[in-house]
Amino acid sequence: MRLCFSVTVVCLSLAVLISFPGALLSQEKTVTAEGIAAVTGDDADSMLKARDEAINRAQRRAIEEGVGTLVDSETMVENFQLLDDKIYSHVKGYIKGYEVVEDNKGEGGLYRVKIDATVALASLTKDIKALNIIKERKKNPRIMIIYKEYIDGLEEPGQITQTAMEKKFLSKNFPLVDKAQMEAIKGRDATLAISDLSRAAALGRRFGAEVVIVGEATSSLIDSSRPYGVSVFHYEGQTSGKALDVDTANLLYSESVSTGRVSGGGRVPVAKDALAKAGEMMADKMMKGIVERWRSEVFNVTTVQIIASNATNRLRKNFEKELKGIRGVQSVDERSWTNKILEVDVKVDAAMWSDFASTLENLKTVDVELTGKTQNRIDVRLDEPITAAQ
């Protein structure tokens, strides 16, 4: 499912083009950007590979800055916009030229370069509009919100904070898990999910969510007064929350907010107003934080979880060795290996994500069969490669 700019934003863009036909079409921007890559060996080929990766990352960061002049982060959040991987896989189409101004020659095991790059904003604008700022890889992920809330230390069953957050997310066109489905979640499940991200991820998978936001909110009386004989209550709402990727149970974003003083007549209504305000504030921060994290993954590096079955010790070692040798792979971290089930986290350049699964199927020392794929997870079965003699 594709995510598009609002009609208003598109119309404004066209108005700018009509008003200044020559200005934008010839627009270029020179930016300074840095790229860093790990040096995986001590030979010349490893050094060249690291330098290539560092330059490529610097170029993509230059493009990101160019995009930032066209589409600010607020606009991205308002319209739930994320740039498609295709833009960052066509670096040469947007970088008209670059000069390496700093090069550390791989000192300390990290190859670091700084470039002055000329970004062709006209070409970038054209392609962004042609793509309508789609983010195909995220596929319009559904969000699930689980909150526990308390008033003066006592649990509040009304889900005021959660409801306020859901309304905010829906107003920005973020798809949410159907609330009727979530009625099946028991209080104990919610409590455990808040304290254990792996349980939260399991709940997300159960209800078909790709992102789960869990947290707690409190509303506490901080003062009361009786001006002119009328009781006025002063409450403060506080909330904390974490957003996680359901596929990997990795933390996407965490935040805490405080409403400050919320005042009014009637103790319970004011306490609930403080919870609602805290929910709205948290939703705003969460939306921006999640989108920025997704944008960072698209522009720079994304973490992919690979679950491999039939992973004998030999196949496991060969598989991990080949993963580390794939160009664009930044790191390979083994999480577990039990009963021939291997779990690894692989950080890859976002530009190569769309072809990463097919790359795995063409390894030399391990036969890899793709058995499943979601946003940030790939399931495979390992086997010994079939040789010509066989």
C-alpha positions, 0 to 999 in steps of 0.5 A: 500500500502506498502513502502519498502526499496530501493534495494540499502539499502537491498543489503547493509544490506545483504552485511553486513550480509555476511561479518560479519555473526556472529557479527550481529546475536549475536548482543545485545544492552543495553540501558537506557530508560524512560517511563511515564504514568498518574495515573488515580485513587488513588487505587492500581489497578490504580497504577499498571495499570500506572506502567505497561504502564510506563514500556511498554513505556520504553521498546518500547523506548528502541526498538526505540533506537535499531532501530535507530542503524539499520535505521537512520532517514536520511535513513527513509526520503530518502526511506519514511520508517516508521516501522510497528506497529507490531514491537512495539506490540511485545515488548517481542520478542525484549527485552531479559531482563530489570531491573527497575533502577528508580521508582517514585511510581506514585508521583505527578500523573505521574508514571515514571520508568527508565529501563536498557533493553537488546535489541536483535538487531538480532531479530529486524533486522530479523523482520524489513527486513521481514516486509520491513519496511512497515507502513500499518497504514499510507497507503502511504498518499497523500500530497497536497501543497498550497503556495502563493508567492511574489516578492518584495511584489507583488504576484507571480502567477507562483507557483515557490516555490510550484513546487520546493517543489513538485519535491522534494517530488516526488523524494523521492516517496511521493505521491502527489495530482494530480496537474491538480485537484488542478487547480480548487483551487481559489486564495481566497481558497488558501489564506484562507487555509493558514490562517485557518488550518480547511479550509486547512483540508477541501480542503485536504478532497475535493481533497483526500489528507491525509496531507496538507502543506500550506505556504507563500514564499517571495523573496526580493531584499537586494542589487544590484551592478554593478561590471565591469559595469554589473548589479548584483542583490542579493535576499533573499528567505524566506518561512514558512509552516505548515503541518497538518493532514487532518483527525483531522486538527492537526498540524504535523509540522511547519517550516520557512527557509531563503536562505540567499543571492542569486545573479545573473544577471537579477532581475526577474530570480534571484528573482525566483531562490531565491523562488525555493531555498527556496522551496527546503530547505523547502521541505527537512525540511518538509519531515524530520519533517513529517516523524519524527512525523509519526515515533513518533506516531508509536513508542509512542502515536498517537492521534485519533479523534472520531466522535460519533453520537446519543450521548445523555448526558448519552451515552456521559458520559458513553462513555468518562468514558469507553474510559479513562478506556481502557488500553493504552489510555493516555488521552481523550479530549472532543472537542465539543458536539452539537446536539448529535454529540460528538467529542473527541481526544483520545491519545492511545499507538501506539502498540494498534492502529490496534485493537482500533476500535474493542476495542470500539465495546466491551464497557460495558455501551455503544453500539458502532457501527463503521460507518467509519475509516480513518488514524486518525479518527473513526466514530461511532454511540452510543446507549444504550447497549442491555441487556439480558432482552431485 
